[in-house]
Amino acid sequence: MSKRVVIDPITRIEGHLRIEVELDANNVINKAWASSTLFRGLEIIMKGRTPYDVGLLMQRICGVCTSSHYLCGTLAVEDAINAQVPINAKYIRSLILTTLQMHDHIVHFYILHGLDWIDVVSALSADPAKAAVEAMKYSATPMAAGEGDLRAAQEKVQGLVNTGKLGPFANAYWGNKTYKFTPEQNLIGLSHYLKALEIQRIAAEAMAVWGGKNPHPQSIVVGGVTCVRDMLDPARLQEFKQKYAHVADFVERVYQADIKMAAAAYAKEPSVLGGCNVDTFMCSESILLNPDDHLFVGGVIRNKDLSKAENIDLNMIEEDVTHSWYDANKPQHPYDGTTIPEHTPFIERDTIVGKRPTINEAGKYSWVKSPRYNGEPVEVGPLATMVVNYAKGNTRVTSVVNEFLQQTGLPAGALFTTLGRTAARMLHTLAISRHGLETFESMVTNLNSDQTTYIEPTIDPKKEYKGVGIIEAPRGFLSHWLRIKDAKVENYQAVVPTTWNAGPIDGNGKVGPYEASLVGLQLEDPKKPLEVLRVIHSFDPCMACSVHVMDYKGQSLSEFRIPAQAM
């Protein structure tokens, strides 16, 4: 008989995600459901607001990918009203996005996803001297991997164990047989986990040079940027460059090395050699290097075919809500999309973990919509960016991908796995760290003849507008769509990366990336489903971007009165 396992909540992500799977007699997953149980209402809040507020309000969707929604919302307004933006402002925006990507990917692998690969308990029994030798196999100049550094990291965590205050290392599935690092390799990864806490701070500081603060920078406005004094200050320019170099060094010597170590240790682990069960991948162009060139180009590949890629047709994007808690009688293009809540309860049945509410697969079960491209589910994210650019022959991408494949002995097809998805995020970071300063140098050169950072936009209240902003956020293809009427926002829809990946089954029975990725996965111990976490974490879920606040009992959470003069 089949049995169900419910993981609720999935931890080490942003927001609230529930995963439910159905197992056969051999503990193989034959069905999976991804449900986010919080409602996003910001699209409704945007109606009637001035378009100039869009960026600042929409960036409050999430404090993890921070400037992503800020920039994307601003671009949507600029596209709608045909606002002109100086090249210096475009460079600044790209530098903010560049440092955001580096920061986010480092935090994801080490702080969120790393413990799916690194067994902390095993690291406590490692020999630091042997670990120091092991580290040299994956980097000629390992960072914080000498015997003394490794012993210090081991003693620090052992101190937490001795006090019983394990913090982020508590309540994990330590000892699961699908952990494949040796104790010494686990110690190397653990030491880098601790080092990443320092590096992510430096990356955030680099972003704040241009954004004013982090998270939620304040320097982007419709028509340009406001950080002109920072841009013209040689000391600030040098400060950014130094912080950038520090983070890039970590990417080269640590992040890259750890993924190569994982590729070797997990090369034969079945639970990471699947997990990529949709066939279409999509990304947008990203990171302006000079007026005529982006680091990454946009496109779509189908059938996992690395020999060709298509350009994106925005008319092919629709959102389906057949199994989402919204009311709409057919798939909607985002320009005409609606956000009308229609919540229905879970049901109760006996499961492997006892009697508790579970998915009603015949009805609605998630606040995440189901975007489709030409009717097909699509995976977005760093894996999509890398395979699309590989297929298009982008040499900045093919060089890092081929280098990795050659060093690990993996075939290109290995990218379409959980291991490959995790490696692709590192390769995405590596390409950015190696080429991102080209944007900086282009800006410095341009400042010799042009210091413009802002062109005042205009909105005619007698006209109606529509526009879309598209960027490649850390988790993938992000688009904001709006209509403007009477100089106010008439309609707003945000189609975010986690929506593409985490959406439920659609009206045609087609399964989205999260749910599809789990089908066929065998669990070593259903009571300790580490394999599920490893697959889902490889997408870097950000449910806050997909949905926002509700109480499942239908009770009011809070009420606020805003004086008329404050609006």
C-alpha positions as a Python dict, from the first residue, in 0.01 Angstrom:
ca = {
    (1, 'M'): (0, 0, 0),
    (2, 'S'): (112, 357, -59),
    (3, 'K'): (195, 582, 233),
    (4, 'R'): (237, 955, 274),
    (5, 'V'): (514, 1166, 420),
    (6, 'V'): (455, 1530, 503),
    (7, 'I'): (739, 1777, 566),
    (8, 'D'): (588, 2094, 703),
    (9, 'P'): (753, 2335, 717),
    (10, 'I'): (1054, 2295, 491),
    (11, 'T'): (1326, 2483, 681),
    (12, 'R'): (1634, 2672, 560),
    (13, 'I'): (1431, 2859, 299),
    (14, 'E'): (1259, 3198, 282),
    (15, 'G'): (887, 3172, 357),
    (16, 'H'): (660, 2875, 427),
    (17, 'L'): (669, 2562, 209),
    (18, 'R'): (505, 2226, 272),
    (19, 'I'): (604, 1915, 75),
    (20, 'E'): (388, 1603, 75),
    (21, 'V'): (490, 1283, -105),
    (22, 'E'): (330, 946, -167),
    (23, 'L'): (560, 643, -140),
    (24, 'D'): (526, 293, -281),
    (25, 'A'): (627, -23, -96),
    (26, 'N'): (995, 39, -179),
    (27, 'N'): (988, 398, -46),
    (28, 'V'): (1000, 539, -399),
    (29, 'I'): (805, 863, -449),
    (30, 'N'): (533, 821, -711),
    (31, 'K'): (347, 1146, -643),
    (32, 'A'): (447, 1478, -486),
    (33, 'W'): (270, 1801, -393),
    (34, 'A'): (426, 2138, -314),
    (35, 'S'): (208, 2373, -115),
    (36, 'S'): (275, 2721, 12),
    (37, 'T'): (25, 2823, 274),
    (38, 'L'): (70, 3199, 290),
    (39, 'F'): (-110, 3447, 64),
    (40, 'R'): (60, 3729, -131),
    (41, 'G'): (-146, 4047, -148),
    (42, 'L'): (104, 4307, -270),
    (43, 'E'): (-36, 4300, -623),
    (44, 'I'): (-371, 4410, -482),
    (45, 'I'): (-204, 4677, -268),
    (46, 'M'): (-40, 4826, -579),
    (47, 'K'): (-372, 4914, -741),
    (48, 'G'): (-438, 5287, -735),
    (49, 'R'): (-83, 5381, -636),
    (50, 'T'): (140, 5617, -827),
    (51, 'P'): (378, 5427, -1060),
    (52, 'Y'): (670, 5608, -898),
    (53, 'D'): (606, 5405, -579),
    (54, 'V'): (614, 5068, -754),
    (55, 'G'): (982, 4980, -701),
    (56, 'L'): (998, 5075, -335),
    (57, 'L'): (678, 4892, -249),
    (58, 'M'): (738, 4581, -455),
    (59, 'Q'): (1085, 4522, -311),
    (60, 'R'): (910, 4446, 17),
    (61, 'I'): (803, 4116, -138),
    (62, 'C'): (1128, 3973, -9),
    (63, 'G'): (1434, 4069, 195),
    (64, 'V'): (1650, 3786, 60),
    (65, 'C'): (1670, 3872, -308),
    (66, 'T'): (1624, 4232, -184),
    (67, 'S'): (1691, 4460, -485),
    (68, 'S'): (1544, 4216, -741),
    (69, 'H'): (1181, 4327, -712),
    (70, 'Y'): (1291, 4687, -662),
    (71, 'L'): (1471, 4689, -996),
    (72, 'C'): (1216, 4475, -1179),
    (73, 'G'): (922, 4692, -1072),
    (74, 'T'): (1109, 5006, -1171),
    (75, 'L'): (1190, 4856, -1513),
    (76, 'A'): (821, 4773, -1565),
    (77, 'V'): (725, 5136, -1514),
    (78, 'E'): (1008, 5257, -1739),
    (79, 'D'): (903, 5015, -2011),
    (80, 'A'): (541, 5127, -1987),
    (81, 'I'): (608, 5502, -2015),
    (82, 'N'): (915, 5466, -2239),
    (83, 'A'): (1140, 5638, -1982),
    (84, 'Q'): (1497, 5707, -2085),
    (85, 'V'): (1771, 5583, -1849),
    (86, 'P'): (2137, 5700, -1862),
    (87, 'I'): (2401, 5436, -1923),
    (88, 'N'): (2570, 5517, -1590),
    (89, 'A'): (2246, 5428, -1410),
    (90, 'K'): (2226, 5102, -1603),
    (91, 'Y'): (2582, 5019, -1497),
    (92, 'I'): (2503, 5094, -1132),
    (93, 'R'): (2194, 4875, -1146),
    (94, 'S'): (2398, 4591, -1294),
    (95, 'L'): (2662, 4625, -1023),
    (96, 'I'): (2391, 4600, -759),
    (97, 'L'): (2253, 4290, -932),
    (98, 'T'): (2601, 4141, -970),
    (99, 'T'): (2683, 4166, -600),
    (100, 'L'): (2332, 4049, -510),
    (101, 'Q'): (2381, 3733, -715),
    (102, 'M'): (2719, 3658, -556),
    (103, 'H'): (2585, 3723, -207),
    (104, 'D'): (2270, 3520, -255),
    (105, 'H'): (2436, 3216, -411),
    (106, 'I'): (2702, 3197, -139),
    (107, 'V'): (2438, 3224, 133),
    (108, 'H'): (2227, 2962, -42),
    (109, 'F'): (2489, 2694, -76),
    (110, 'Y'): (2659, 2732, 261),
    (111, 'I'): (2389, 2852, 497),
    (112, 'L'): (2077, 2697, 342),
    (113, 'H'): (2169, 2405, 116),
    (114, 'G'): (2512, 2303, 243),
    (115, 'L'): (2389, 2098, 536),
    (116, 'D'): (2213, 1867, 289),
    (117, 'W'): (2561, 1766, 170),
    (118, 'I'): (2772, 1823, 484),
    (119, 'D'): (2719, 1595, 786),
    (120, 'V'): (2820, 1815, 1078),
    (121, 'V'): (2823, 1529, 1330),
    (122, 'S'): (3066, 1335, 1110),
    (123, 'A'): (3296, 1640, 1094),
    (124, 'L'): (3348, 1623, 1470),
    (125, 'S'): (3535, 1293, 1434),
    (126, 'A'): (3761, 1413, 1150),
    (127, 'D'): (4140, 1439, 1167),
    (128, 'P'): (4221, 1807, 1090),
    (129, 'A'): (4568, 1718, 958),
    (130, 'K'): (4420, 1473, 707),
    (131, 'A'): (4150, 1724, 618),
    (132, 'A'): (4415, 1984, 534),
    (133, 'V'): (4573, 1739, 290),
    (134, 'E'): (4233, 1653, 143),
    (135, 'A'): (4154, 2023, 80),
    (136, 'M'): (4457, 2051, -148),
    (137, 'K'): (4293, 1807, -394),
    (138, 'Y'): (4029, 2062, -492),
    (139, 'S'): (4212, 2396, -466),
    (140, 'A'): (4580, 2481, -506),
    (141, 'T'): (4535, 2758, -247),
    (142, 'P'): (4248, 2656, -14),
    (143, 'M'): (4107, 2926, 213),
    (144, 'A'): (4073, 2858, 586),
    (145, 'A'): (4168, 2495, 523),
    (146, 'G'): (4504, 2465, 701),
    (147, 'E'): (4521, 2224, 991),
    (148, 'G'): (4495, 2506, 1246),
    (149, 'D'): (4190, 2663, 1080),
    (150, 'L'): (4018, 2329, 1047),
    (151, 'R'): (4087, 2235, 1408),
    (152, 'A'): (3951, 2573, 1523),
    (153, 'A'): (3629, 2520, 1325),
    (154, 'Q'): (3591, 2171, 1469),
    (155, 'E'): (3645, 2294, 1825),
    (156, 'K'): (3399, 2579, 1777),
    (157, 'V'): (3119, 2344, 1674),
    (158, 'Q'): (3217, 2091, 1942),
    (159, 'G'): (3178, 2374, 2192),
    (160, 'L'): (2820, 2424, 2074),
    (161, 'V'): (2755, 2052, 2113),
    (162, 'N'): (2898, 2055, 2465),
    (163, 'T'): (2663, 2334, 2570),
    (164, 'G'): (2363, 2167, 2409),
    (165, 'K'): (2291, 2487, 2213),
    (166, 'L'): (2328, 2360, 1859),
    (167, 'G'): (2159, 2652, 1688),
    (168, 'P'): (2145, 2590, 1309),
    (169, 'F'): (2289, 2241, 1357),
    (170, 'A'): (1998, 2111, 1564),
    (171, 'N'): (1724, 1873, 1448),
    (172, 'A'): (1884, 1767, 1120),
    (173, 'Y'): (1901, 1422, 965),
    (174, 'W'): (2263, 1359, 1064),
    (175, 'G'): (2386, 1011, 986),
    (176, 'N'): (2157, 958, 688),
    (177, 'K'): (2323, 703, 459),
    (178, 'T'): (2297, 933, 158),
    (179, 'Y'): (2559, 1166, 311),
    (180, 'K'): (2872, 1077, 112),
    (181, 'F'): (3152, 1306, 237),
    (182, 'T'): (3423, 1150, 453),
    (183, 'P'): (3465, 1299, 803),
    (184, 'E'): (3757, 1506, 672),
    (185, 'Q'): (3555, 1636, 376),
    (186, 'N'): (3271, 1720, 612),
    (187, 'L'): (3514, 1919, 825),
    (188, 'I'): (3632, 2114, 519),
    (189, 'G'): (3272, 2198, 431),
    (190, 'L'): (3192, 2291, 790),
    (191, 'S'): (3488, 2532, 808),
    (192, 'H'): (3370, 2697, 487),
    (193, 'Y'): (3017, 2725, 627),
    (194, 'L'): (3160, 2937, 907),
    (195, 'K'): (3377, 3139, 666),
    (196, 'A'): (3077, 3209, 444),
    (197, 'L'): (2912, 3397, 731),
    (198, 'E'): (3191, 3654, 704),
    (199, 'I'): (3201, 3662, 324),
    (200, 'Q'): (2828, 3723, 283),
    (201, 'R'): (2863, 4033, 503),
    (202, 'I'): (3135, 4171, 275),
    (203, 'A'): (2920, 4103, -32),
    (204, 'A'): (2630, 4288, 129),
    (205, 'E'): (2858, 4582, 205),
    (206, 'A'): (2969, 4592, -159),
    (207, 'M'): (2608, 4611, -270),
    (208, 'A'): (2537, 4886, -17),
    (209, 'V'): (2805, 5106, -178),
    (210, 'W'): (2559, 5166, -463),
    (211, 'G'): (2228, 5090, -291),
    (212, 'G'): (2277, 5295, 25),
    (213, 'K'): (2190, 4999, 248),
    (214, 'N'): (2124, 4627, 242),
    (215, 'P'): (1871, 4476, 242),
    (216, 'H'): (1624, 4696, 59),
    (217, 'P'): (1849, 4952, -115),
    (218, 'Q'): (1708, 5297, -187),
    (219, 'S'): (1903, 5433, -483),
    (220, 'I'): (1697, 5317, -784),
    (221, 'V'): (1429, 5552, -919),
    (222, 'V'): (1224, 5565, -1236),
    (223, 'G'): (1464, 5730, -1481),
    (224, 'G'): (1795, 5639, -1315),
    (225, 'V'): (1974, 5619, -980),
    (226, 'T'): (2047, 5861, -695),
    (227, 'C'): (2392, 5744, -578),
    (228, 'V'): (2581, 6000, -786),
    (229, 'R'): (2822, 6102, -508),
    (230, 'D'): (2927, 5742, -450),
    (231, 'M'): (2979, 5694, -822),
    (232, 'L'): (3206, 6001, -842),
    (233, 'D'): (3405, 5936, -523),
    (234, 'P'): (3740, 5759, -594),
    (235, 'A'): (3746, 5621, -239),
    (236, 'R'): (3403, 5463, -279),
    (237, 'L'): (3499, 5319, -617),
    (238, 'Q'): (3807, 5160, -463),
    (239, 'E'): (3609, 5033, -164),
    (240, 'F'): (3367, 4854, -393),
    (241, 'K'): (3645, 4705, -603),
    (242, 'Q'): (3826, 4569, -296),
    (243, 'K'): (3515, 4412, -146),
    (244, 'Y'): (3423, 4262, -481),
    (245, 'A'): (3770, 4109, -515),
    (246, 'H'): (3745, 3959, -166),
    (247, 'V'): (3416, 3787, -248),
    (248, 'A'): (3539, 3673, -591),
    (249, 'D'): (3842, 3515, -425),
    (250, 'F'): (3612, 3310, -201),
    (251, 'V'): (3416, 3195, -506),
    (252, 'E'): (3734, 3083, -684),
    (253, 'R'): (3913, 2916, -394),
    (254, 'V'): (3628, 2786, -178),
    (255, 'Y'): (3287, 2766, -344),
    (256, 'Q'): (3426, 2617, -666),
    (257, 'A'): (3645, 2371, -473),
    (258, 'D'): (3360, 2248, -252),
    (259, 'I'): (3133, 2178, -548),
    (260, 'K'): (3412, 1984, -718),
    (261, 'M'): (3455, 1789, -395),
    (262, 'A'): (3080, 1719, -390),
    (263, 'A'): (3084, 1612, -755),
    (264, 'A'): (3350, 1351, -672),
    (265, 'A'): (3191, 1226, -351),
    (266, 'Y'): (2832, 1211, -480),
    (267, 'A'): (2903, 1099, -837),
    (268, 'K'): (2734, 763, -774),
    (269, 'E'): (2468, 865, -521),
    (270, 'P'): (2127, 793, -687),
    (271, 'S'): (1937, 1055, -486),
    (272, 'V'): (2130, 1342, -651),
    (273, 'L'): (2153, 1196, -1002),
    (274, 'G'): (1785, 1261, -1081),
    (275, 'G'): (1566, 1547, -971),
    (276, 'C'): (1533, 1730, -1304),
    (277, 'N'): (1213, 1605, -1464),
    (278, 'V'): (1082, 1896, -1673),
    (279, 'D'): (1218, 1951, -2022),
    (280, 'T'): (1191, 2329, -2076),
    (281, 'F'): (1431, 2588, -1930),
    (282, 'M'): (1415, 2967, -1959),
    (283, 'C'): (1622, 3270, -1859),
    (284, 'S'): (1649, 3641, -1941),
    (285, 'E'): (1950, 3846, -2041),
    (286, 'S'): (2135, 3975, -1740),
    (287, 'I'): (2423, 4196, -1620),
    (288, 'L'): (2516, 4473, -1860),
    (289, 'L'): (2893, 4468, -1924),
    (290, 'N'): (2904, 4747, -2182),
    (291, 'P'): (2644, 4925, -2399),
    (292, 'D'): (2631, 4636, -2645),
    (293, 'D'): (2689, 4326, -2433),
    (294, 'H'): (2533, 4136, -2143),
    (295, 'L'): (2713, 3868, -1945),
    (296, 'F'): (2417, 3632, -1992),
    (297, 'V'): (2175, 3619, -2284),
    (298, 'G'): (1812, 3517, -2262),
    (299, 'G'): (1630, 3229, -2423),
    (300, 'V'): (1449, 2898, -2396),
    (301, 'I'): (1563, 2540, -2453),
    (302, 'R'): (1324, 2249, -2494),
    (303, 'N'): (1365, 1876, -2439),
    (304, 'K'): (1693, 1939, -2251),
    (305, 'D'): (1852, 1993, -2592),
    (306, 'L'): (2187, 2168, -2547),
    (307, 'S'): (2236, 2202, -2922),
    (308, 'K'): (1987, 2483, -2977),
    (309, 'A'): (1801, 2760, -2797),
    (310, 'E'): (1510, 2985, -2893),
    (311, 'N'): (1434, 3346, -2814),
    (312, 'I'): (1155, 3412, -2563),
    (313, 'D'): (805, 3503, -2684),
    (314, 'L'): (641, 3690, -2396),
    (315, 'N'): (297, 3626, -2544),
    (316, 'M'): (338, 3258, -2456),
    (317, 'I'): (343, 3320, -2079),
    (318, 'E'): (24, 3242, -1885),
    (319, 'E'): (-64, 3153, -1526),
    (320, 'D'): (-296, 2864, -1441),
    (321, 'V'): (-479, 2846, -1106),
    (322, 'T'): (-667, 2516, -1139),
    (323, 'H'): (-503, 2385, -820),
    (324, 'S'): (-411, 2724, -670),
    (325, 'W'): (-624, 2908, -417),
    (326, 'Y'): (-738, 3171, -666),
    (327, 'D'): (-1049, 3224, -873),
    (328, 'A'): (-997, 3234, -1251),
    (329, 'N'): (-1180, 3029, -1511),
    (330, 'K'): (-886, 2995, -1752),
    (331, 'P'): (-509, 3055, -1775),
    (332, 'Q'): (-430, 3428, -1784),
    (333, 'H'): (-156, 3632, -1946),
    (334, 'P'): (2, 3850, -1674),
    (335, 'Y'): (-114, 4177, -1834),
    (336, 'D'): (-470, 4057, -1777),
    (337, 'G'): (-404, 3853, -1465),
    (338, 'T'): (-622, 3864, -1154),
    (339, 'T'): (-548, 3796, -788),
    (340, 'I'): (-877, 3682, -638),
    (341, 'P'): (-829, 3456, -331),
    (342, 'E'): (-1040, 3139, -310),
    (343, 'H'): (-920, 2924, -22),
    (344, 'T'): (-1033, 2566, 42),
    (345, 'P'): (-918, 2346, 335),
    (346, 'F'): (-692, 2044, 335),
    (347, 'I'): (-843, 1704, 424),
    (348, 'E'): (-748, 1456, 696),
    (349, 'R'): (-620, 1104, 639),
    (350, 'D'): (-386, 862, 814),
    (351, 'T'): (-24, 916, 711),
    (352, 'I'): (311, 772, 810),
    (353, 'V'): (344, 1052, 1067),
    (354, 'G'): (-2, 1013, 1214),
    (355, 'K'): (-336, 1178, 1143),
    (356, 'R'): (-298, 1532, 1016),
    (357, 'P'): (-439, 1754, 739),
    (358, 'T'): (-303, 1652, 398),
    (359, 'I'): (-333, 1761, 38),
    (360, 'N'): (-663, 1725, -144),
    (361, 'E'): (-504, 1650, -481),
    (362, 'A'): (-839, 1679, -659),
    (363, 'G'): (-884, 2038, -542),
    (364, 'K'): (-682, 2349, -469),
    (365, 'Y'): (-380, 2318, -240),
    (366, 'S'): (-135, 2609, -280),
    (367, 'W'): (-120, 2989, -288),
    (368, 'V'): (139, 2961, -567),
    (369, 'K'): (4, 2995, -920),
    (370, 'S'): (129, 2774, -1205),
    (371, 'P'): (303, 2973, -1482),
    (372, 'R'): (335, 2803, -1818),
    (373, 'Y'): (528, 2886, -2136),
    (374, 'N'): (340, 2775, -2446),
    (375, 'G'): (143, 2549, -2214),
    (376, 'E'): (451, 2377, -2072),
    (377, 'P'): (599, 2381, -1720),
    (378, 'V'): (938, 2554, -1711),
    (379, 'E'): (1235, 2542, -1477),
    (380, 'V'): (1403, 2875, -1414),
    (381, 'G'): (1712, 2961, -1210),
    (382, 'P'): (2090, 2938, -1246),
    (383, 'L'): (2065, 2594, -1409),
    (384, 'A'): (1837, 2738, -1676),
    (385, 'T'): (2071, 3034, -1727),
    (386, 'M'): (2373, 2812, -1771),
    (387, 'V'): (2216, 2558, -2007),
    (388, 'V'): (2047, 2824, -2223),
    (389, 'N'): (2372, 3019, -2253),
    (390, 'Y'): (2565, 2697, -2314),
    (391, 'A'): (2324, 2611, -2593),
    (392, 'K'): (2363, 2959, -2740),
    (393, 'G'): (2741, 2931, -2737),
    (394, 'N'): (2804, 3215, -2491),
    (395, 'T'): (3181, 3176, -2448),
    (396, 'R'): (3186, 3326, -2098),
    (397, 'V'): (2953, 3043, -1993),
    (398, 'T'): (3086, 2757, -2206),
    (399, 'S'): (3435, 2818, -2069),
    (400, 'V'): (3337, 2775, -1702),
    (401, 'V'): (3100, 2486, -1773),
    (402, 'N'): (3350, 2294, -1987),
    (403, 'E'): (3626, 2357, -1732),
    (404, 'F'): (3408, 2210, -1457),
    (405, 'L'): (3299, 1911, -1664),
    (406, 'Q'): (3659, 1837, -1761),
    (407, 'Q'): (3785, 1862, -1402),
    (408, 'T'): (3509, 1641, -1260),
    (409, 'G'): (3477, 1396, -1548),
    (410, 'L'): (3101, 1453, -1564),
    (411, 'P'): (2914, 1462, -1897),
    (412, 'A'): (2714, 1770, -1997),
    (413, 'G'): (2394, 1575, -1935),
    (414, 'A'): (2483, 1562, -1565),
    (415, 'L'): (2375, 1926, -1544),
    (416, 'F'): (2016, 1804, -1555),
    (417, 'T'): (2028, 1655, -1205),
    (418, 'T'): (2009, 1775, -845),
    (419, 'L'): (2389, 1767, -836),
    (420, 'G'): (2398, 1957, -1165),
    (421, 'R'): (2152, 2218, -1042),
    (422, 'T'): (2368, 2280, -736),
    (423, 'A'): (2683, 2294, -951),
    (424, 'A'): (2516, 2530, -1199),
    (425, 'R'): (2453, 2785, -924),
    (426, 'M'): (2824, 2780, -841),
    (427, 'L'): (2915, 2810, -1211),
    (428, 'H'): (2674, 3101, -1243),
    (429, 'T'): (2850, 3269, -951),
    (430, 'L'): (3190, 3189, -1098),
    (431, 'A'): (3104, 3349, -1433),
    (432, 'I'): (2978, 3658, -1252),
    (433, 'S'): (3282, 3686, -1025),
    (434, 'R'): (3519, 3657, -1322),
    (435, 'H'): (3341, 3907, -1548),
    (436, 'G'): (3133, 4136, -1325),
    (437, 'L'): (3406, 4399, -1292),
    (438, 'E'): (3382, 4457, -1667),
    (439, 'T'): (3069, 4656, -1582),
    (440, 'F'): (3266, 4857, -1328),
    (441, 'E'): (3544, 4935, -1575),
    (442, 'S'): (3292, 5037, -1843),
    (443, 'M'): (3133, 5278, -1598),
    (444, 'V'): (3465, 5430, -1489),
    (445, 'T'): (3563, 5482, -1854),
    (446, 'N'): (3228, 5642, -1935),
    (447, 'L'): (3255, 5883, -1640),
    (448, 'N'): (3544, 6060, -1815),
    (449, 'S'): (3294, 6213, -2057),
    (450, 'D'): (2948, 6158, -1906),
    (451, 'Q'): (2832, 6179, -1544),
    (452, 'T'): (2456, 6169, -1601),
    (453, 'T'): (2263, 5939, -1368),
    (454, 'Y'): (1899, 6050, -1409),
    (455, 'I'): (1656, 6164, -1677),
    (456, 'E'): (1326, 6294, -1545),
    (457, 'P'): (1033, 6080, -1666),
    (458, 'T'): (680, 6197, -1747),
    (459, 'I'): (343, 6023, -1721),
    (460, 'D'): (48, 6167, -1914),
    (461, 'P'): (-267, 6117, -1702),
    (462, 'K'): (-475, 6111, -2020),
    (463, 'K'): (-293, 5808, -2159),
    (464, 'E'): (-307, 5438, -2073),
    (465, 'Y'): (16, 5240, -2055),
    (466, 'K'): (130, 4885, -2009),
    (467, 'G'): (481, 4757, -1950),
    (468, 'V'): (690, 4468, -1826),
    (469, 'G'): (1015, 4452, -1633),
    (470, 'I'): (1226, 4139, -1669),
    (471, 'I'): (1549, 4050, -1491),
    (472, 'E'): (1736, 3738, -1393),
    (473, 'A'): (1701, 3734, -1014),
    (474, 'P'): (1915, 3495, -804),
    (475, 'R'): (1644, 3229, -831),
    (476, 'G'): (1577, 3289, -1199),
    (477, 'F'): (1342, 3452, -1448),
    (478, 'L'): (1154, 3738, -1276),
    (479, 'S'): (891, 3951, -1449),
    (480, 'H'): (666, 4232, -1326),
    (481, 'W'): (371, 4336, -1542),
    (482, 'L'): (156, 4645, -1499),
    (483, 'R'): (-110, 4860, -1657),
    (484, 'I'): (-133, 5234, -1585),
    (485, 'K'): (-452, 5441, -1618),
    (486, 'D'): (-516, 5798, -1499),
    (487, 'A'): (-150, 5806, -1390),
    (488, 'K'): (-222, 5528, -1137),
    (489, 'V'): (-151, 5156, -1133),
    (490, 'E'): (-455, 4985, -1284),
    (491, 'N'): (-333, 4625, -1261),
    (492, 'Y'): (-15, 4457, -1136),
    (493, 'Q'): (116, 4102, -1157),
    (494, 'A'): (452, 3965, -1044),
    (495, 'V'): (552, 3629, -1193),
    (496, 'V'): (849, 3525, -985),
    (497, 'P'): (1107, 3245, -1014),
    (498, 'T'): (971, 3036, -729),
    (499, 'T'): (625, 3060, -883),
    (500, 'W'): (761, 2904, -1202),
    (501, 'N'): (932, 2626, -1005),
    (502, 'A'): (693, 2563, -715),
    (503, 'G'): (352, 2590, -881),
    (504, 'P'): (106, 2300, -845),
    (505, 'I'): (-20, 2071, -1120),
    (506, 'D'): (-209, 2264, -1390),
    (507, 'G'): (-547, 2212, -1553),
    (508, 'N'): (-392, 1990, -1820),
    (509, 'G'): (-237, 1757, -1563),
    (510, 'K'): (116, 1889, -1624),
    (511, 'V'): (338, 1890, -1317),
    (512, 'G'): (570, 2177, -1222),
    (513, 'P'): (944, 2149, -1145),
    (514, 'Y'): (930, 2101, -765),
    (515, 'E'): (672, 1824, -779),
    (516, 'A'): (821, 1660, -1088),
    (517, 'S'): (1172, 1664, -940),
    (518, 'L'): (1068, 1436, -653),
    (519, 'V'): (896, 1165, -857),
    (520, 'G'): (1114, 853, -873),
    (521, 'L'): (1326, 953, -573),
    (522, 'Q'): (1385, 666, -329),
    (523, 'L'): (1406, 749, 43),
    (524, 'E'): (1658, 565, 258),
    (525, 'D'): (1445, 633, 568),
    (526, 'P'): (1098, 792, 527),
    (527, 'K'): (1120, 925, 882),
    (528, 'K'): (1436, 1117, 790),
    (529, 'P'): (1366, 1237, 435),
    (530, 'L'): (1697, 1414, 373),
    (531, 'E'): (1675, 1330, 2),
    (532, 'V'): (1359, 1541, -36),
    (533, 'L'): (1522, 1839, 133),
    (534, 'R'): (1832, 1808, -84),
    (535, 'V'): (1629, 1814, -406),
    (536, 'I'): (1397, 2098, -302),
    (537, 'H'): (1677, 2308, -153),
    (538, 'S'): (1868, 2279, -481),
    (539, 'F'): (1609, 2518, -630),
    (540, 'D'): (1673, 2773, -352),
    (541, 'P'): (1304, 2822, -261),
    (542, 'C'): (1183, 3172, -180),
    (543, 'M'): (819, 3133, -90),
    (544, 'A'): (795, 3492, 35),
    (545, 'C'): (831, 3599, -329),
    (546, 'S'): (546, 3369, -427),
    (547, 'V'): (294, 3424, -149),
    (548, 'H'): (227, 3631, 162),
    (549, 'V'): (31, 3648, 487),
    (550, 'M'): (-293, 3469, 577),
    (551, 'D'): (-438, 3278, 872),
    (552, 'Y'): (-556, 2930, 768),
    (553, 'K'): (-850, 2948, 1011),
    (554, 'G'): (-976, 3259, 837),
    (555, 'Q'): (-919, 3485, 1137),
    (556, 'S'): (-817, 3848, 1104),
    (557, 'L'): (-448, 3900, 1183),
    (558, 'S'): (-430, 4278, 1224),
    (559, 'E'): (-612, 4593, 1119),
    (560, 'F'): (-447, 4928, 1048),
    (561, 'R'): (-599, 5272, 999),
    (562, 'I'): (-399, 5516, 785),
    (563, 'P'): (-486, 5888, 815),
    (564, 'A'): (-599, 6037, 484),
    (565, 'Q'): (-322, 6298, 493),
    (566, 'A'): (-60, 6022, 506),
    (567, 'M'): (-178, 5860, 182),
}
